[in-house]
Amino acid sequence: MTAMTTLTTHQRHLHPTPARLLLGLVATAALFAGCGDSGTAPDTAVAPVIDLGNGADYKPTLDAAHVADLIDNPYLPLAVGSEWRYEGPTDEGIETITVLVTGERKTVMGISAYVVRDTVEINGELVEDTYDWFAQDDQGNVWYLGEDVKDYENGVVVSTAGSWEAGVDGALPGIAMPAQPAVGDAYRLEYYAGEAEDMFEIIAADRTLTVPFGTYDRAITTKDWTPLSPAVIEEKWHAYGVGLIYGTHISGGSGTVELVSYTPGA
């Protein structure tokens, strides 16, 4: 998101994100110079990491000993039982995305990751069913550890493209949400060469937006893209205490989704 981190994985493949992970865990890589106002992350935040080349300089280090047993980052809170529903028009019809934090866990790279399910429907017909895996480090940075993607046509699975798991076949985890988002910082959301290479930059903070479910302030805005579809750029808004509330294509595609309901978990 990404499940929660893009519009939907379905749209990423019109690209995600579905919807998209740790510094006691340190991620080291080339720093990307953002085109927004610069911001300096405090020492408790993971360093901005991104590599616009072939991934050779992207070497995040993940330590299971520094992973928390909850995900309470205010811009990506993933309490068990939480559910978000988004709706919006696409060229194919009305898209409905439902995101649910299940009570399941999956072990990835020795880490007990939260399992988040994203389902995407167009005019009520299932087109994607994805399970995403997230973890939060003891500094509050949320990491994305992979996804199991199934695309459907007429009730039949037709593709699993975009699926990946950190630690398998060269795939590496990425940052889904830093503990201290700063304008100008950019991150690699995921890395599985040729399959999953989403990236995002924080381009604004402390914004206010009204969506069908309500009005939210303290929102941050990200620009999301992938070198696999360089013409496609998305913009997403995450509200403090809620998570993703709005996503739209700003080039190379069409489609906008807005939060229409949110039920926090326990």
Order of alpha helices (4+ residues) and beta strands (2+ residues): alpha-alpha-beta-beta-beta-beta-beta-beta-beta-beta-beta-beta-beta-beta-beta-beta-beta-beta
